[in-house]
Amino acid sequence: MRRILSEPAFCLLLAIALYLTVLPSSTPELWATSIIAFVAALVALGWHRAPPVLVWLIAINMLTVWADIAQIELNNNGWAAVGVVANLPDAIVRSSCAIAFLAIGMRCGLLLGRKIFGYRRDAVQDQAANASYSVKRIALAYLAFLPISVVVGVIGQVMPGLSQPIYAFGLIKFALIYLLAARVFATGRDTYLLMLVIVVEILTGSIGGWASYKEGFFVVMIALLTTSRRFSVQQVSVAIAGVAAMLYLSLGWTAVKKEFRRNIVGSDVWTSLTWLADKYFGDEIDLGAATVDLLDRIGYNKFYAMIINANTESLQGIYYRALLHIVTPRAFFPDKAVLDDSAQTAQALGWSIMDDTSIGLGYIAQAHIDFGFPGLLAPMILLGAALGAVYAYFLTRPAPPLIREAIAVACLFNALAFAANIDKQLGGLIWALLVLAFALRFGGAILDRWLGNGGAVIEDYHARRLRVAKTR
């Protein structure tokens, strides 16, 4: 703890929190509470020793809190009417606490995984720098898998009952992106291939009608945090340029998505891309209005705020029903209903939601319905423990450390999104664990051998485990 307190970054975050308490702001206590909760989460995870993918999950969840606070600031200062709902400050404080307890659960899961699986963190930075993997071969593997991921995505939309296992299979693409980014950042070579992959992800993610252009960039950022002890000028430049590009694309997509889905979805690739390019670079986007809309989309505590005083007794048992849904496989229960987020949201809030729209309450709001506050902190610890245990599991498999890390990141980087319901998130996590564990078990050696190591790392791993077993 003394080492953490002496960390400059830790002191900086605390200073920011204290500064915000005296800043001329309409919500200084909310800024301070959320930042302190974020710092507490980082400390719980182990600060600079925390797995970057778990830090990412905490940060991306906390981003929704900060977006909601920004909306309150805009509303109170008369900059824009964003429709802030009652009880939103209470929801923000409770969500901040929930996210901090999620991090505590992650640390518990890591410690539990260490006991059960013998978890030991390898020097991924050294593996990324010293592994003889060919960056060109990784890029080729990504390009070969790309059409497969597109096809399985279409199948998942046509067959909703199989969407979770199909989505889990598609996560292999992100493991390949992680491997590529890790090698590029560690060696400082072949940056153009990484940029090419990011561009391909943006283009393919933009024409599908959903904001899936950013996931590949998220994985690249996690790879940067994992494999770099000290950031070079090139890495910092790539990161800043990427963040700026993602921000502009997000603002542009927020402004045009309704028109795109209404008029362009289903068109050929060239028509879709040229239409988006005309909109993004044709001075037709109101960035001010898009910023307000984007904050409203990222911030998700409004649903939690709405149910605080709502009568939700008829909905209680959400977490139990989610577990029951997960343990009844569709293969044995073919009549099992397809998950419908909007039906639950409509029942909780008394809304009428269109059939082709999916709006979830979010797993924290659902936990409030079942357990109240502070009772919801207990399931947050359990959910965090599950995430930490999954990470620990992957890092003990008989595969090279860099490939294990890539699979772990692919499994977890998009898990437990703040806006998603618990049944989809927990079910998706289990399917991702099963599918990626299978892929690592039977494909890790093949991938390692094809990329350039000839399986030597796996053989060394088995020999090391045998020596450790003999010494016990």
C-alpha positions in Angstrom: 0.0 0.0 0.0 2.9 2.4 0.8 4.3 1.8 -2.7 0.9 2.7 -4.2 0.6 5.9 -2.2 4.0 7.0 -3.5 3.0 6.4 -7.1 2.8 9.8 -9.0 -0.2 8.7 -11.1 -2.1 7.8 -7.9 -1.3 11.1 -6.3 -2.3 12.9 -9.6 -5.7 11.2 -9.6 -6.4 12.0 -6.0 -5.3 15.6 -6.7 -7.8 15.8 -9.6 -10.5 14.5 -7.3 -9.8 17.0 -4.6 -9.6 19.8 -7.2 -13.0 18.9 -8.6 -14.5 19.3 -5.1 -13.6 23.0 -5.2 -14.0 23.6 -8.9 -16.9 25.9 -9.9 -19.0 23.0 -10.9 -22.6 22.1 -10.4 -21.6 18.5 -9.5 -18.2 18.6 -7.7 -19.3 15.8 -5.4 -20.2 13.5 -8.2 -16.9 14.1 -10.0 -15.0 13.5 -6.8 -17.0 10.4 -5.9 -16.6 8.8 -9.3 -12.8 9.5 -9.5 -12.2 8.2 -6.0 -14.2 5.1 -6.8 -12.1 4.6 -9.9 -8.8 5.0 -7.9 -10.1 2.6 -5.3 -10.9 0.1 -8.1 -7.4 0.4 -9.5 -5.9 0.0 -6.0 -8.0 -3.1 -5.5 -6.8 -4.6 -8.7 -3.1 -4.0 -7.8 -2.5 -0.7 -9.4 0.4 -1.0 -11.9 0.4 -4.8 -11.5 -3.3 -5.0 -12.5 -4.1 -6.9 -15.7 -4.7 -4.2 -18.3 -7.8 -6.0 -19.7 -9.5 -5.9 -16.2 -8.5 -2.2 -15.8 -10.1 -1.6 -19.2 -13.4 -3.2 -18.1 -13.4 -1.0 -15.0 -12.6 2.2 -17.0 -15.2 1.5 -19.8 -17.9 1.0 -17.2 -16.8 4.2 -15.3 -17.0 6.0 -18.6 -20.8 5.7 -18.6 -20.8 7.4 -15.1 -18.6 10.3 -16.3 -20.9 10.7 -19.4 -23.9 11.1 -17.1 -22.1 13.6 -14.9 -21.2 15.6 -18.0 -24.9 15.6 -19.0 -25.9 17.0 -15.6 -23.2 19.7 -16.1 -24.6 20.6 -19.5 -28.1 20.7 -18.3 -27.4 22.8 -15.2 -25.3 25.4 -17.1 -27.9 25.8 -19.8 -25.6 24.6 -22.6 -28.0 22.0 -23.9 -31.3 20.4 -22.8 -30.3 16.8 -22.3 -33.3 15.6 -20.4 -31.6 14.7 -17.1 -34.0 12.5 -15.1 -34.7 12.6 -11.3 -32.6 10.5 -9.0 -29.7 10.5 -11.5 -27.1 11.7 -8.9 -28.1 8.9 -6.6 -27.8 6.4 -9.4 -24.3 7.8 -10.3 -23.1 7.4 -6.7 -24.4 3.9 -6.4 -23.1 2.8 -9.8 -19.6 4.2 -8.8 -19.7 2.1 -5.7 -20.8 -1.0 -7.7 -18.0 -0.6 -10.1 -15.4 -0.3 -7.3 -16.8 -3.5 -5.7 -16.7 -5.2 -9.2 -12.9 -4.5 -9.1 -12.7 -6.0 -5.6 -14.4 -9.1 -6.9 -11.9 -9.3 -9.8 -9.0 -9.3 -7.3 -10.7 -12.0 -5.4 -11.1 -14.0 -8.6 -7.5 -13.6 -9.4 -6.5 -14.8 -5.9 -8.9 -17.7 -6.2 -7.6 -18.6 -9.6 -4.0 -18.6 -8.2 -5.1 -21.2 -5.7 -7.1 -23.3 -8.1 -5.2 -23.0 -11.3 -1.7 -22.1 -10.0 -2.0 -18.7 -11.7 1.3 -16.9 -12.2 1.6 -13.8 -14.4 4.2 -14.2 -17.1 6.2 -11.4 -18.5 4.0 -10.7 -21.5 6.2 -7.7 -22.4 9.2 -10.0 -22.8 7.2 -12.6 -24.8 5.9 -9.9 -27.1 9.5 -8.6 -27.7 11.3 -12.0 -27.9 8.8 -14.3 -29.6 9.7 -15.1 -33.1 6.2 -14.6 -34.4 6.0 -13.1 -37.9 3.9 -9.9 -38.0 3.1 -10.6 -41.6 1.8 -14.0 -40.8 -0.4 -12.7 -38.0 -1.8 -10.1 -40.4 -2.4 -12.9 -43.0 -4.2 -15.0 -40.3 -6.4 -12.0 -39.5 -7.3 -11.4 -43.2 -8.1 -15.1 -43.6 -10.3 -15.1 -40.6 -12.1 -11.8 -41.4 -14.6 -13.2 -44.0 -15.3 -16.1 -41.6 -16.2 -13.6 -38.8 -18.5 -11.7 -41.2 -20.3 -14.9 -42.2 -20.8 -16.1 -38.6 -22.1 -12.6 -37.7 -24.7 -12.9 -40.4 -25.7 -16.4 -39.1 -26.0 -15.0 -35.6 -28.5 -12.3 -36.8 -30.5 -14.9 -38.8 -30.5 -17.4 -36.0 -30.8 -15.4 -32.7 -30.9 -18.6 -30.6 -27.3 -19.3 -31.7 -26.0 -15.8 -31.4 -24.0 -16.3 -28.3 -21.8 -19.3 -29.4 -21.4 -17.7 -32.8 -20.3 -14.4 -31.3 -17.9 -16.3 -29.1 -16.3 -18.0 -32.1 -16.0 -14.6 -33.8 -13.9 -13.3 -30.9 -10.9 -15.2 -32.3 -10.5 -12.3 -34.7 -9.7 -10.0 -31.7 -7.1 -12.4 -30.4 -5.3 -12.1 -33.7 -5.6 -8.3 -33.6 -4.1 -8.4 -30.1 -1.2 -10.6 -31.3 -0.5 -8.2 -34.2 -0.6 -5.1 -32.0 1.6 -6.7 -29.3 4.3 -7.6 -31.7 4.2 -4.2 -33.5 4.4 -2.3 -30.3 7.1 -4.5 -28.8 9.4 -4.4 -31.9 8.5 -1.0 -33.4 8.3 -2.5 -36.9 5.6 -3.1 -39.4 3.3 -0.4 -38.0 1.7 -0.1 -41.4 0.2 -3.5 -41.0 -1.4 -2.6 -37.7 -2.8 0.6 -39.3 -4.2 -1.4 -42.2 -6.0 -3.8 -39.8 -7.5 -0.8 -37.9 -8.7 0.7 -41.1 -10.3 -2.6 -42.2 -12.0 -2.9 -38.8 -13.4 0.7 -39.1 -14.7 0.1 -42.6 -16.2 -3.3 -42.0 -17.7 -2.2 -38.6 -19.2 1.0 -40.1 -21.3 -0.6 -42.9 -23.1 -3.1 -40.7 -25.5 -0.6 -39.1 -24.0 -0.9 -35.6 -21.1 0.9 -34.0 -18.8 -2.1 -34.2 -16.0 -0.1 -35.8 -14.3 0.6 -32.4 -13.8 -2.9 -30.9 -10.6 -3.6 -32.8 -9.1 -0.3 -31.7 -10.0 -1.1 -28.1 -8.0 -4.3 -28.3 -5.1 -2.4 -29.8 -5.1 0.0 -26.8 -5.2 -3.0 -24.4 -2.2 -4.5 -26.2 -0.3 -1.2 -25.9 -0.9 -1.0 -22.2 0.1 -4.7 -21.8 3.3 -4.9 -23.8 4.9 -1.5 -23.4 6.8 -0.7 -20.2 7.7 2.7 -21.6 5.8 4.4 -24.4 7.7 5.6 -27.4 6.9 8.7 -29.3 5.5 6.6 -32.1 3.2 4.6 -29.8 1.9 7.8 -28.1 1.3 9.3 -31.6 -0.6 6.3 -32.7 -2.7 6.2 -29.6 -3.6 9.9 -29.7 -4.4 9.7 -33.4 -6.5 6.6 -32.8 -8.4 8.2 -29.9 -9.1 11.3 -32.0 -10.3 9.2 -35.0 -12.6 7.1 -32.8 -14.0 10.2 -31.2 -14.8 11.8 -34.5 -16.2 8.6 -35.9 -18.4 8.2 -32.8 -19.7 11.8 -33.2 -20.3 11.2 -36.9 -22.1 7.9 -36.4 -24.2 9.3 -33.7 -25.4 12.1 -36.0 -26.1 9.8 -39.1 -27.0 6.4 -37.7 -30.8 6.8 -37.9 -30.7 7.9 -41.5 -28.1 5.2 -42.4 -30.2 2.4 -40.9 -33.4 3.7 -42.5 -32.0 4.3 -46.0 -28.6 2.6 -46.6 -28.4 -0.6 -44.6 -28.6 -3.5 -47.1 -26.9 -1.6 -49.8 -23.6 -2.7 -51.4 -20.3 -2.0 -49.7 -19.3 0.8 -52.0 -22.6 2.6 -51.7 -22.5 2.4 -47.9 -18.9 3.6 -47.6 -19.3 6.5 -50.0 -22.5 7.6 -48.3 -20.8 7.6 -44.9 -17.7 9.4 -46.3 -20.0 12.2 -47.7 -21.6 12.6 -44.4 -18.4 12.5 -42.2 -16.3 14.8 -44.4 -19.0 16.9 -46.1 -19.6 19.5 -43.3 -23.1 18.1 -42.7 -22.5 17.0 -39.1 -23.5 19.3 -36.2 -20.7 18.4 -33.8 -22.3 20.2 -30.9 -25.6 18.3 -31.2 -23.7 15.1 -31.9 -21.7 15.6 -28.7 -24.9 15.9 -26.6 -26.4 12.9 -28.3 -23.2 10.8 -27.8 -23.1 11.7 -24.1 -26.7 10.6 -23.8 -25.9 7.3 -25.5 -22.8 6.6 -23.5 -24.4 7.6 -20.2 -26.7 4.8 -19.0 -27.5 5.6 -15.4 -30.8 7.1 -16.4 -32.4 3.7 -16.4 -31.1 3.0 -13.0 -32.4 6.4 -11.8 -35.8 5.7 -13.3 -36.3 2.4 -11.4 -35.1 3.6 -8.0 -38.6 4.8 -7.1 -40.5 2.6 -9.6 -42.6 -0.3 -8.6 -40.6 -3.3 -9.8 -41.8 -6.0 -7.5 -43.2 -8.1 -10.4 -39.7 -8.1 -11.9 -37.8 -9.4 -8.9 -35.8 -12.6 -9.4 -34.0 -11.3 -12.6 -30.6 -12.8 -11.6 -32.2 -16.1 -10.6 -34.0 -16.3 -14.0 -30.8 -15.4 -15.7 -29.0 -18.3 -14.1 -31.9 -20.6 -14.9 -31.8 -19.5 -18.5 -28.1 -20.3 -18.7 -28.3 -23.8 -17.2 -31.0 -24.9 -19.6 -29.1 -25.4 -22.9 -31.2 -24.8 -26.0 -30.0 -28.2 -27.4 -32.0 -29.9 -24.6 -34.7 -27.2 -24.3 -35.6 -26.2 -27.9 -38.6 -24.2 -26.7 -36.6 -21.9 -24.6 -37.5 -18.3 -25.3 -35.1 -16.0 -27.0 -33.8 -13.2 -24.7 -35.7 -9.9 -25.1 -34.1 -6.9 -23.3 -36.8 -4.5 -24.4 -39.6 -6.5 -23.0 -38.2 -6.2 -19.5 -37.4 -2.5 -19.9 -40.9 -1.8 -21.2 -42.4 -3.6 -18.2 -40.1 -1.8 -15.7 -40.6 1.7 -17.0 -44.1 1.4 -18.7 -42.7 2.2 -22.1 -43.7 1.1 -25.5 -40.6 -0.1 -27.4 -40.5 -1.0 -31.1 -40.0 -4.6 -32.0 -36.7 -4.0 -33.9 -35.2 -2.0 -31.0 -33.1 -3.6 -28.1 -32.9 -1.5 -24.9 -31.7 -3.1 -21.7 -31.8 -1.9 -18.2 -28.2 -2.7 -17.5 -26.9 -5.4 -15.0 -26.4 -2.9 -12.1 -30.0 -1.6 -12.5 -31.2 -5.2 -12.6 -29.2 -6.0 -9.4 -31.0 -3.0 -7.7 -34.4 -4.5 -8.6 -33.4 -7.8 -7.0 -31.2 -6.7 -4.1 -31.6 -3.0 -3.6 -28.7 -0.9 -2.4 -26.3 -1.7 -0.8 -27.4 -5.3 -1.3 -26.4 -5.2 -5.0 -22.7 -4.9 -4.0 -22.7 -8.6 -3.2 -23.5 -9.8 -6.7 -21.0 -7.2 -8.1 -18.3 -8.9 -6.1 -19.4 -12.3 -7.5 -19.5 -11.1 -11.1 -16.0 -9.5 -10.7 -14.7 -12.7 -9.2 -16.0 -14.6 -12.2 -14.1 -12.2 -14.5 -10.9 -12.5 -12.5 -11.2 -16.3 -12.4 -11.6 -16.5 -16.2 -8.5 -14.4 -16.7 -6.6 -16.6 -14.3 -7.8 -19.7 -16.0 -6.5 -18.6 -19.4 -3.1 -17.7 -18.0 -2.5 -21.2 -16.8 -3.2 -23.1 -20.1 -0.4 -25.0 -21.8 0.3 -22.4 -24.5 2.8 -19.6 -25.0 2.1 -16.6 -22.7 1.5 -14.2 -25.5 -1.2 -16.4 -27.1 -2.8 -17.1 -23.7 -3.0 -13.3 -23.1 -4.4 -12.7 -26.5 -7.2 -15.3 -25.9 -7.9 -13.9 -22.5 -8.2 -10.3 -23.8 -10.5 -11.5 -26.6 -12.7 -13.3 -24.1 -13.0 -10.4 -21.6 -12.5 -7.0 -23.3 -16.2 -6.6 -24.2 -17.6 -8.6 -21.2 -20.0 -7.1 -18.7 -20.9 -3.9 -20.6 -22.7 -1.4 -18.4 -25.8 -1.2 -20.6 -26.3 -4.9 -21.1 -28.6 -7.2 -19.1 -27.1 -9.9 -16.9 -28.6 -12.9 -18.8 -26.9 -11.9 -22.0 -23.7 -10.9 -20.4 -23.3 -13.9 -18.2 -24.3 -16.3 -20.9 -22.0 -14.6 -23.4 -19.1 -14.9 -21.0 -19.7 -18.6 -20.4 -19.9 -19.3 -24.2 -16.8 -17.2 -24.8 -14.9 -19.1 -22.1 -16.0 -22.5 -23.6 -15.3 -21.7 -27.2 -12.0 -19.9 -26.7 -10.7 -22.4 -24.2 -11.4 -25.1 -26.8 -9.7 -23.0 -29.5 -6.7 -22.5 -27.3 -6.5 -26.1 -26.3 -6.6 -27.5 -29.8 -5.4 -24.5 -31.9 -2.8 -22.8 -29.7 0.0 -25.2 -30.7 -0.9 -25.0 -34.3 -1.0 -21.2 -34.3 2.3 -21.0 -32.3 4.0 -23.3 -34.8 2.6 -21.6 -37.9 3.6 -18.1 -36.6 7.2 -19.1 -36.1 8.0 -20.7 -32.8 7.6 -24.3 -33.9 5.9 -25.3 -30.7 9.1 -24.9 -28.7 7.5 -22.6 -26.2 4.8 -25.1 -25.4 7.3 -27.9 -24.9 9.3 -25.6 -22.6 6.1 -24.8 -20.7 5.3 -28.5 -20.1 8.8 -29.2 -19.0 8.7 -26.4 -16.6 5.4 -27.6 -15.1 6.9 -31.1 -14.7 9.9 -29.7 -12.8 7.7 -27.7 -10.5 5.5 -30.8 -9.9 8.5 -32.9 -8.9 9.7 -30.3 -6.4 6.4 -30.2 -4.5 
